[in-house]
Amino acid sequence: MKTLASEHYPAVDLRIGDGLHLPEFSGNVVLLDVLQYFHEEEQSPLLHAMVARVAPGGWCLIRTTPRDNSWRFHVTRAAEWFTGRVAWMQRRNLAFPSLEQIADHFPESSFTREIGPLWGRTPFNSWLLAFQRR
Protein backbone atom coordinates (compact mmCIF):
# COMPACT_ATOMS: atom_id res chain seq x y z
CA MET A 1 0.00 0.00 0.00
CA LYS A 2 1.40 3.38 -1.00
CA THR A 3 1.24 6.18 1.50
CA LEU A 4 1.95 9.88 1.23
CA ALA A 5 5.31 9.31 2.91
CA SER A 6 6.35 6.36 0.75
CA GLU A 7 5.27 7.99 -2.49
CA HIS A 8 6.60 11.51 -1.93
CA TYR A 9 9.22 11.08 0.80
CA PRO A 10 10.91 7.71 0.25
CA ALA A 11 13.66 8.45 2.80
CA VAL A 12 11.08 8.98 5.56
CA ASP A 13 10.08 6.02 7.71
CA LEU A 14 6.97 6.87 9.71
CA ARG A 15 6.12 4.60 12.62
CA ILE A 16 3.12 4.77 14.87
CA GLY A 17 3.21 3.42 18.40
CA ASP A 18 1.00 3.41 21.44
CA GLY A 19 3.46 5.45 23.48
CA LEU A 20 3.94 2.87 26.19
CA HIS A 21 5.74 0.44 23.89
CA LEU A 22 7.90 2.40 21.48
CA PRO A 23 9.58 0.40 18.74
CA GLU A 24 13.36 0.23 18.77
CA PHE A 25 14.87 2.79 16.40
CA SER A 26 17.21 5.75 16.28
CA GLY A 27 16.03 8.96 14.63
CA ASN A 28 13.60 11.78 15.27
CA VAL A 29 10.71 11.53 17.71
CA VAL A 30 7.45 13.50 17.76
CA LEU A 31 4.73 13.52 20.43
CA LEU A 32 1.76 15.78 19.71
CA ASP A 33 -0.92 16.73 22.23
CA VAL A 34 -1.13 13.45 24.13
CA LEU A 35 1.31 13.63 27.04
CA GLN A 36 -1.38 14.73 29.51
CA TYR A 37 -3.43 11.61 28.72
CA PHE A 38 -0.76 9.35 30.22
CA HIS A 39 -0.82 8.76 33.97
CA GLU A 40 1.94 10.54 35.89
CA GLU A 41 3.77 7.26 36.51
CA GLU A 42 3.73 6.56 32.73
CA GLN A 43 5.06 9.95 31.61
CA SER A 44 8.61 9.65 32.88
CA PRO A 45 9.26 6.21 31.31
CA LEU A 46 7.74 7.46 28.04
CA LEU A 47 9.98 10.56 27.99
CA HIS A 48 12.99 8.43 28.92
CA ALA A 49 12.24 6.06 26.02
CA MET A 50 11.91 9.02 23.66
CA VAL A 51 15.28 10.41 24.77
CA ALA A 52 16.91 7.04 24.14
CA ARG A 53 15.64 6.99 20.55
CA VAL A 54 16.85 10.44 19.45
CA ALA A 55 19.81 9.96 17.10
CA PRO A 56 22.89 12.22 17.17
CA GLY A 57 21.77 15.43 15.47
CA GLY A 58 18.17 14.20 15.68
CA TRP A 59 15.19 16.02 17.11
CA CYS A 60 12.51 15.31 19.68
CA LEU A 61 9.46 17.55 19.25
CA ILE A 62 6.76 17.66 21.90
CA ARG A 63 3.63 19.76 21.63
CA THR A 64 1.74 19.79 24.89
CA THR A 65 -0.14 21.78 27.50
CA PRO A 66 2.15 22.35 30.48
CA ARG A 67 0.77 22.74 33.98
CA ASP A 68 1.28 26.31 35.18
CA ASN A 69 -0.74 29.07 36.81
CA SER A 70 -1.66 30.92 33.62
CA TRP A 71 -5.22 31.74 32.68
CA ARG A 72 -4.57 29.85 29.42
CA PHE A 73 -3.85 26.67 31.38
CA HIS A 74 -7.13 27.03 33.27
CA VAL A 75 -9.04 27.57 30.00
CA THR A 76 -7.35 24.52 28.46
CA ARG A 77 -8.09 22.38 31.50
CA ALA A 78 -11.73 23.51 31.42
CA ALA A 79 -11.97 22.60 27.72
CA GLU A 80 -10.46 19.17 28.45
CA TRP A 81 -12.97 18.70 31.28
CA PHE A 82 -15.81 19.59 28.90
CA THR A 83 -14.64 17.18 26.19
CA GLY A 84 -14.47 14.45 28.83
CA ARG A 85 -17.97 15.21 30.07
CA VAL A 86 -19.51 15.04 26.61
CA ALA A 87 -17.50 11.86 25.85
CA TRP A 88 -15.37 13.32 23.04
CA MET A 89 -12.36 12.12 25.01
CA GLN A 90 -12.46 8.97 27.11
CA ARG A 91 -9.82 9.95 29.67
CA ARG A 92 -10.97 12.28 32.43
CA ASN A 93 -8.11 12.21 34.95
CA LEU A 94 -5.47 14.19 33.11
CA ALA A 95 -1.89 14.67 34.30
CA PHE A 96 -0.39 17.88 32.95
CA PRO A 97 3.39 17.93 33.57
CA SER A 98 5.22 21.24 33.94
CA LEU A 99 7.69 22.45 31.32
CA GLU A 100 10.49 21.71 33.78
CA GLN A 101 9.33 18.13 34.35
CA ILE A 102 9.51 17.51 30.61
CA ALA A 103 12.75 19.40 29.96
CA ASP A 104 14.55 17.64 32.83
CA HIS A 105 14.56 14.46 30.70
CA PHE A 106 16.66 16.25 28.06
CA PRO A 107 19.88 17.38 29.79
CA GLU A 108 21.49 20.49 28.35
CA SER A 109 24.80 18.65 28.18
CA SER A 110 23.26 16.33 25.55
CA PHE A 111 20.52 18.44 23.93
CA THR A 112 19.94 21.95 22.69
CA ARG A 113 16.54 23.28 23.72
CA GLU A 114 14.00 25.52 22.08
CA ILE A 115 10.88 25.95 24.20
CA GLY A 116 8.12 28.41 23.43
CA PRO A 117 4.39 29.01 23.34
CA LEU A 118 2.26 28.14 20.33
CA TRP A 119 -1.01 29.68 21.44
CA GLY A 120 -1.11 32.51 18.89
CA ARG A 121 -4.50 34.17 19.24
CA THR A 122 -6.14 31.17 20.90
CA PRO A 123 -6.95 30.95 24.61
CA PHE A 124 -5.22 27.56 24.94
CA ASN A 125 -1.91 26.83 26.69
CA SER A 126 -0.16 25.03 23.83
CA TRP A 127 3.68 24.87 23.85
CA LEU A 128 6.35 23.41 21.60
CA LEU A 129 9.42 21.83 23.16
CA ALA A 130 12.15 21.08 20.61
CA PHE A 131 15.23 19.17 21.72
CA GLN A 132 18.12 18.40 19.39
CA ARG A 133 20.75 15.88 20.42
CA ARG A 134 24.25 17.38 20.29
trRosetta pair geometry for C-beta under 8 A, 3 or more apart (Angstrom, degrees):
i j d omega theta_ij theta_ji phi_ij phi_ji
2 6 5.5 -138 -149 83 62 117
2 7 4.9 61 179 -60 114 109
3 6 4.8 86 47 13 80 100
3 7 6.7 -161 81 -4 35 92
3 14 7.6 -107 113 44 149 129
4 7 6.2 -65 -140 42 22 104
4 8 5.9 -25 178 24 63 116
4 9 7.6 25 133 17 69 101
5 8 7.0 -79 -129 55 15 79
5 9 5.0 -56 -155 62 59 106
5 12 4.8 -107 -163 92 106 116
5 13 7.8 127 151 -105 136 16
5 14 4.9 -160 -51 -6 172 121
6 9 7.6 -35 -57 65 12 63
6 10 6.4 46 -161 -107 47 62
7 10 7.9 -36 179 -66 2 78
9 12 3.9 13 131 12 117 123
13 25 7.9 -155 102 -146 128 147
13 27 7.5 -149 62 -69 105 171
15 23 5.6 -87 166 37 149 136
15 25 6.8 156 18 -14 155 156
17 21 6.3 -144 -172 85 112 63
17 22 5.0 101 121 -115 171 53
17 23 5.8 -153 -80 -9 125 83
18 21 5.7 29 53 38 104 88
19 22 7.2 5 -143 -63 19 85
19 31 7.5 87 -116 -125 104 112
19 34 6.8 -124 -81 119 150 134
19 38 6.6 -133 141 -77 139 126
19 42 8.0 59 130 157 109 120
19 46 5.7 -1 173 -129 87 128
20 38 7.8 159 -71 -124 90 117
20 42 6.4 -52 -102 -156 99 119
20 45 7.9 39 -141 101 67 119
20 46 6.8 -62 -96 -86 47 101
22 46 7.8 120 -32 -143 118 67
22 49 4.9 150 25 149 134 130
22 50 7.2 166 -69 -75 165 59
22 53 6.5 -102 141 -39 141 151
24 53 7.8 -162 -152 -106 38 105
25 53 5.8 46 75 -154 70 112
26 53 6.1 -150 -105 -163 42 58
26 54 7.7 11 -157 112 66 11
26 55 4.4 94 158 -81 90 94
26 58 7.4 -165 165 -22 70 157
27 53 6.9 -21 41 159 62 91
27 54 7.6 -67 88 -131 27 36
27 55 5.2 16 -90 -13 24 120
27 58 5.6 165 171 -127 29 143
28 54 7.1 36 -118 -127 35 74
28 55 7.3 -54 -48 25 52 99
28 58 4.8 -152 -77 -167 62 100
28 59 4.8 15 -132 57 103 79
28 60 7.2 -174 -163 -76 60 42
28 61 7.6 18 176 1 103 96
29 50 4.7 165 139 -157 159 91
29 53 5.4 97 -62 90 129 113
29 54 5.8 -85 8 -75 112 82
29 58 7.6 70 -1 146 77 121
29 59 7.5 -150 40 105 59 56
29 60 4.6 -2 65 -117 101 81
29 61 7.4 -177 95 29 55 60
30 60 7.6 -176 -76 -158 37 47
30 61 4.8 -3 -116 63 79 100
30 62 7.8 177 -157 -77 45 42
31 34 6.4 -108 -179 51 88 97
31 35 6.1 75 141 -59 128 95
31 46 7.9 98 -108 152 154 118
31 50 6.7 -55 -30 -103 128 149
31 60 7.9 8 6 -177 98 88
31 61 7.4 -179 32 95 58 58
31 62 4.8 0 64 -115 100 79
31 63 7.5 -165 98 33 59 60
31 64 7.5 8 112 -57 101 106
32 61 7.9 10 -70 115 82 99
32 62 7.8 -166 -78 -151 39 39
32 63 4.8 18 -131 47 67 111
33 63 5.7 -18 -44 100 72 100
33 64 6.7 172 -97 -100 34 48
33 65 7.8 49 -130 -16 69 89
33 126 7.8 -23 -93 -127 97 106
34 37 5.1 -52 -169 29 69 119
34 38 7.3 68 141 -24 82 93
35 38 6.2 -54 -166 23 43 109
35 43 6.3 67 -173 -127 90 107
35 46 7.7 179 -127 98 81 142
35 62 6.7 39 -44 -167 137 115
35 64 4.6 -15 32 -113 127 133
35 97 6.6 -69 144 21 124 110
35 102 7.4 7 -171 -98 164 122
36 64 6.6 143 -28 -161 92 100
36 65 6.0 -14 -37 56 142 99
36 80 7.5 -64 119 -124 144 158
36 94 4.6 17 159 -171 105 107
36 95 6.0 -179 -156 68 59 47
36 96 4.8 -1 -116 -87 115 65
36 97 7.6 -147 -90 6 68 70
37 89 7.8 -122 -105 -174 119 122
37 91 5.0 116 -146 57 90 160
37 94 6.6 -42 -88 -121 44 84
38 42 4.1 -123 177 93 106 119
38 43 5.0 142 98 -71 121 73
38 46 6.0 -51 -153 -10 174 153
38 95 6.7 -74 88 55 56 117
39 42 4.7 87 57 6 78 107
39 43 7.4 -136 92 -22 40 84
39 93 7.8 21 -105 106 80 110
39 95 6.0 85 -154 -6 30 146
40 43 5.8 -46 -151 13 34 116
40 44 8.0 28 164 -13 60 94
40 95 4.4 -148 -59 -158 75 152
40 97 7.7 133 -124 -76 77 91
41 44 7.4 -49 -160 26 33 102
41 45 7.9 21 153 1 58 109
42 45 6.3 -67 -159 46 42 104
42 46 5.9 42 151 -24 75 113
43 46 5.7 -61 -148 38 29 113
43 47 6.2 24 159 -15 68 107
43 95 6.6 -131 -34 107 133 127
43 97 5.8 165 167 -48 159 133
43 101 7.7 30 126 142 136 121
44 47 5.9 -55 -143 39 30 107
44 48 6.2 33 156 -21 64 108
44 105 7.3 -179 -144 -84 65 122
45 48 5.4 -53 -143 38 32 115
45 49 6.3 34 157 -20 65 105
46 49 5.8 -56 -150 36 29 110
46 50 6.5 31 151 -20 63 105
47 50 5.5 -51 -149 34 34 114
47 51 6.5 40 152 -22 65 102
47 102 6.5 -157 -115 -141 144 63
47 105 4.1 -106 144 -91 122 174
48 51 5.7 -50 -151 32 32 114
48 52 6.6 32 152 -20 63 106
48 105 6.2 -122 -73 -146 54 118
49 52 5.7 -54 -150 34 33 114
49 53 6.6 23 155 -15 64 111
50 53 6.0 -68 -153 38 31 106
50 54 7.0 41 152 -36 66 98
50 60 5.6 100 154 -138 111 133
50 105 7.7 59 65 135 103 140
51 54 6.1 -48 -155 12 34 112
51 60 7.0 -39 -91 -52 49 163
51 105 5.5 -140 -49 155 133 99
51 106 6.2 -162 -106 -88 110 70
54 58 4.6 -169 -172 91 71 114
54 59 7.0 -124 -141 90 111 9
54 60 4.9 -68 -82 -45 131 104
54 111 7.7 31 105 -97 157 115
54 131 7.2 -56 -112 105 168 105
54 133 4.7 156 129 -37 113 123
55 58 3.7 95 53 -25 76 132
55 133 6.7 -164 96 46 32 144
56 133 5.5 -112 -121 112 34 122
56 134 7.7 -40 -147 97 78 37
57 132 7.1 -14 -165 -179 33 100
57 133 6.3 -41 2 75 19 89
58 132 7.1 -176 96 -147 29 65
58 133 5.4 22 52 23 73 114
59 130 6.3 -26 -160 -164 111 88
59 131 6.9 140 -158 78 58 50
59 132 5.2 -29 -97 -96 73 76
59 133 7.9 -137 -73 4 28 76
60 106 6.9 -153 60 -94 136 134
60 111 7.8 -39 31 -132 112 141
60 130 7.5 158 81 -154 53 41
60 131 4.5 -9 56 60 99 103
60 132 7.9 -170 21 -77 66 33
60 133 7.9 75 -11 -37 97 88
61 128 6.8 -22 -163 -164 91 95
61 129 7.4 152 -156 81 42 56
61 130 5.4 -4 -107 -106 76 76
61 131 7.9 -165 -72 27 36 67
62 102 6.4 -151 96 -173 158 138
62 128 7.4 148 80 -156 50 47
62 129 4.4 -10 61 58 100 104
62 130 8.0 -165 27 -70 65 38
62 131 7.9 23 3 2 102 103
63 118 6.7 -21 -139 18 106 158
63 126 6.4 7 -178 -172 97 97
63 127 7.1 175 -149 85 55 43
63 128 5.3 -21 -98 -99 79 71
63 129 7.8 -175 -78 21 32 70
64 96 8.0 154 161 -146 106 78
64 97 7.6 0 145 53 150 91
64 102 7.1 165 49 -79 150 157
64 126 7.7 166 91 -146 18 59
64 127 6.2 -26 67 60 65 88
64 129 7.2 -14 25 6 104 112
65 73 6.8 135 175 -125 101 74
65 76 5.0 -172 -144 151 144 154
65 77 7.9 172 144 -60 142 68
65 96 5.8 -59 103 -131 91 118
65 124 7.1 -77 -102 173 116 93
65 125 4.9 85 -147 88 90 94
65 126 6.2 -47 -83 -91 75 49
65 127 7.2 127 -109 14 28 88
66 73 7.4 -67 89 -100 58 118
66 96 6.5 118 -173 169 24 100
66 97 6.7 -54 -132 95 72 58
66 98 5.5 58 -174 -153 105 35
66 99 4.5 -4 -126 -50 161 74
66 102 7.2 -102 -101 2 107 128
66 125 6.8 -110 49 147 63 116
66 127 5.6 -1 -6 20 107 143
67 73 6.5 93 -144 -155 37 140
67 96 3.8 131 -60 109 92 105
67 97 6.3 -136 8 127 105 9
67 98 5.1 -67 63 -74 89 65
68 73 5.1 -179 58 -42 72 149
68 98 6.6 100 -70 -129 74 86
68 99 7.4 12 -60 -8 116 100
68 125 7.1 -169 40 -161 105 144
69 73 7.0 -78 -109 44 2 138
70 73 4.7 106 61 -2 81 97
70 74 7.3 -148 100 0 50 83
70 125 6.0 139 77 -104 125 123
71 74 5.6 -54 -153 38 41 112
71 75 6.3 44 148 -21 69 103
71 123 7.9 -67 122 -167 93 95
72 75 5.6 -52 -147 36 34 112
72 76 6.2 34 153 -19 66 106
72 119 6.0 -54 -146 -107 149 158
72 123 6.0 -168 -122 171 75 56
72 124 6.2 78 -172 162 96 13
72 125 3.8 132 124 -71 102 84
73 76 5.6 -56 -147 38 31 112
73 77 6.2 31 155 -18 66 107
73 96 7.4 136 -157 147 109 162
73 125 4.4 26 -78 -37 57 165
74 77 5.7 -50 -142 38 31 111
74 78 6.3 34 155 -20 62 105
75 78 5.7 -56 -150 36 30 112
75 79 6.4 30 152 -19 64 105
75 123 4.5 -79 138 141 164 111
75 124 6.4 -121 102 -92 109 48
75 125 7.3 141 58 -22 89 92
76 79 5.7 -54 -149 36 32 111
76 80 6.4 32 152 -18 66 104
76 123 7.8 -168 -53 119 70 76
76 124 4.8 92 -87 -146 99 76
76 125 4.5 -96 -12 25 143 94
76 126 7.7 157 -101 -48 139 67
77 80 5.6 -52 -147 37 33 112
77 81 6.4 40 150 -23 64 103
77 94 7.5 -161 -132 69 81 138
77 96 7.2 -80 -88 -25 103 148
78 81 5.5 -49 -148 33 33 116
78 82 6.5 36 152 -21 64 103
79 82 5.6 -51 -149 34 33 113
79 83 6.5 30 154 -16 65 104
79 124 7.0 -46 25 -101 153 105
80 83 5.9 -53 -145 37 32 108
80 84 6.4 34 153 -18 63 106
80 89 7.1 -43 -158 50 71 155
80 94 5.7 -3 148 -26 147 158
81 84 5.8 -60 -155 37 29 112
81 85 6.4 29 151 -21 65 107
81 92 7.7 57 -129 -153 57 82
82 85 5.6 -56 -147 34 32 111
82 86 6.4 8 163 -1 68 108
83 86 6.4 -63 -140 48 30 95
83 88 4.1 -72 -163 62 87 118
83 89 4.5 52 128 6 109 107
84 87 7.6 31 -177 -79 31 29
84 88 7.6 -73 -59 51 24 75
84 89 5.3 -50 -80 74 63 96
84 90 7.8 16 -129 136 76 6
84 91 7.0 -78 -108 90 112 40
84 92 4.2 117 -171 -105 143 78
87 90 7.4 27 -155 -90 66 56
89 92 7.9 143 104 -73 95 52
91 94 6.6 101 127 -77 106 73
97 101 4.0 -120 -177 84 108 133
97 102 5.5 124 109 -49 129 86
98 101 4.7 103 52 1 77 100
98 102 7.3 -147 93 0 45 83
99 102 6.0 -62 -156 39 34 107
99 103 5.9 24 155 -14 71 115
99 115 6.3 100 -164 -178 124 144
99 127 6.7 -63 -94 122 108 168
99 129 7.1 168 -145 -82 85 124
100 103 5.7 -58 -134 44 30 106
100 104 6.1 44 161 -36 65 102
101 104 6.1 -44 -148 19 24 117
102 105 6.5 -58 -178 19 39 109
102 106 7.9 4 143 6 67 107
102 129 5.9 -159 123 -23 135 176
103 106 5.9 -73 -159 48 49 98
103 113 6.4 44 -141 -133 111 145
103 115 6.6 -37 -83 -68 126 149
103 129 6.7 -137 -77 -148 83 134
103 131 8.0 164 -129 -77 67 121
104 107 7.9 16 -174 -76 43 63
106 110 7.2 -128 -172 80 59 99
106 111 4.3 -45 174 47 100 157
106 113 6.6 131 109 -87 125 104
106 131 4.2 -83 -157 -130 157 152
107 110 5.0 65 72 20 91 100
107 111 6.6 120 70 21 43 93
108 111 6.6 -81 -113 65 29 69
108 112 7.9 51 -146 -107 68 31
108 113 6.6 -63 -102 -10 84 117
109 134 7.8 -92 148 16 40 144
110 133 6.2 -29 159 -140 85 75
110 134 5.9 -144 -169 22 34 103
111 131 4.3 -2 -179 -172 139 100
111 132 6.2 143 -157 68 77 36
111 133 5.7 -45 -97 -96 78 44
111 134 6.5 -138 -85 -20 22 83
112 131 7.1 159 75 -155 49 50
112 132 4.8 -7 50 55 99 96
112 134 6.6 113 -28 -72 82 84
113 129 7.4 -32 -157 -165 91 82
113 130 7.3 136 -161 80 43 59
113 131 5.8 -11 -102 -103 68 74
114 128 7.7 -11 113 113 91 98
114 129 7.7 152 84 -160 55 38
114 130 4.2 -10 62 62 101 109
114 131 7.9 -161 28 -68 67 35
115 127 6.8 15 -173 173 82 118
115 128 7.3 -172 -141 94 43 55
115 129 5.0 4 -110 -114 89 73
115 130 7.3 -163 -71 28 48 65
116 127 6.8 -178 101 -153 26 82
116 128 6.1 -8 63 58 71 89
117 125 7.8 -77 -133 -157 103 54
117 126 7.1 96 -167 83 68 57
117 127 5.5 -56 -107 -102 47 76
117 128 7.9 86 176 17 7 75
118 126 4.4 -66 73 113 101 101
118 127 6.0 161 7 -114 91 18
118 128 5.1 86 -48 -22 122 98
119 122 5.2 -127 -173 64 74 87
119 123 7.5 -31 -170 166 121 4
119 124 5.7 -173 -127 75 96 61
119 125 6.5 -24 -78 -109 126 25
119 126 5.3 144 -79 43 65 83
122 126 7.2 28 75 13 133 118
